[in-house]
Amino acid sequence: MKGKEFEGKLIGITRPEERVKEAVAIVEEHGGTALVAPTLELQVSNTQSLIQLCEMAGELDWLIFTSPTGIISAFKHCIDLKTRLNPNCKIAVIGPRTENYLEKKDSKQMLFLKVTLQRVCLNASRIMI
């Protein structure tokens, strides 16, 4: 049985639909609820689930960006995302390209953590702020 580090937490995941299964499984294994808002890596998109993510931003405990395109999609289609976010929401990025993009986009306003999703889940107590 996995730990329950994310028990009662709502986690937004922007992984592409064809790669989201593993991320959802990890979040759920650790007691969290995944809110999936898939984006394509090569195409900025405004899916129904991304609209839902924007509408529910005030309820998110974590928002995990998996690509620069996920960041572009989120901020293009939810212009006021920063002000909508739960003030205690943690922002995580996966991979150096995603980290660099978020740093350039908004290094002073948003908290970001360079992690892998596995590390977020398994070491949540070490990375929570």
Order of alpha helices (4+ residues) and beta strands (2+ residues): beta-alpha-beta-alpha-beta-alpha-alpha-beta-alpha-beta-alpha-alpha
